[in-house]
């Protein structure tokens, strides 16, 4: 990982320290949805591709959430992902929904890097 990429991921992680964020990499990879708050150590909610809602804690998210260790505290199966997301919104409350849907720019806006493959 190059320095610019490391700085980008550290900024993304820091941006989650006080607000819920969605990890777009999880959904882009076809692994459901992942929402988290807390920076390098915090809480998360994951909706699996099979519509299971998992809630728990994570730690060691350095430089990003993809490196974290997750501990499931509770899980419930739903008939579809929409129902699981409704439950996540109920559990997360207004803060969860405001953070995800406020349209506020992220703390990494304008921070660009080039992925080299």
DRENDRENKOL-162471 format. One record per residue (C-alpha): x, y, z. Coordinates in pm, whole numbers, plus 50000, padded with zeros to 5 digits. Example, Ala and Ser with C-alpha at 12.3 -4.5 7.8 and 13.67 -1.06 7.14 Angstrom:
2
512304955050780;513674989450714;
//
This chain:
117
500005000050000;501415033449898;501485063250135;498705082149952;496425051649963;497215046350334;496345082650410;493075079150220;492035048050414;493035063650746;490795093550662;487895070250575;488325051950906;488555084551100;485375096450926;483455068251094;484525077951445;481325097051520;478925088151240;477555056851077;479015049850735;478365023150475;481315003150348;480765004149973;483494978249912;481394951850091;478444957249858;480614960849547;482114926749624;478634911449652;478924905650027;475764923850135;475814956550326;478084967750611;477404998050829;479785008451105;480625035851354;483585040951583;486775045451385;489295017751451;487075001551718;483305003451730;479924988351645;478594974651319;475504961051148;475854937950850;473164925050616;474384893650446;473434884550088;471094858750247;469254886750437;470644879150782;471114909951000;474204907151218;474974932151493;478164933751690;481454950451759;484704953151570;488284962751647;491614967151470;490134985051168;493474998951056;493895012650804;490305004150709;487264983450806;488364955250576;491134947150823;488864946251129;488074916851353;484304913151393;482384898351685;478704890451625;476574898251932;473214890351771;471874878051439;468424873851289;467314859850957;464804879850748;462804870650440;464674896450228;467304923750251;464704951650261;463184937150579;466664933350730;467444969650646;464174981150806;465224963051123;468684979151108;467035013451081;464835006051382;467814994251586;470085022651475;467405048751528;467415084151399;471205088151428;471775058451198;469315071350939;470505107650962;474125097150920;473375075350617;470835097750445;471795133350542;473685139850223;476485155450424;479805153050242;482195127750387;485405138750550;487305123750258;485605144749989;488175157649745;490755132249859;491705112149553;494145084649487;494885061649200;494585024249249;497415006349070;496724970948966;
//
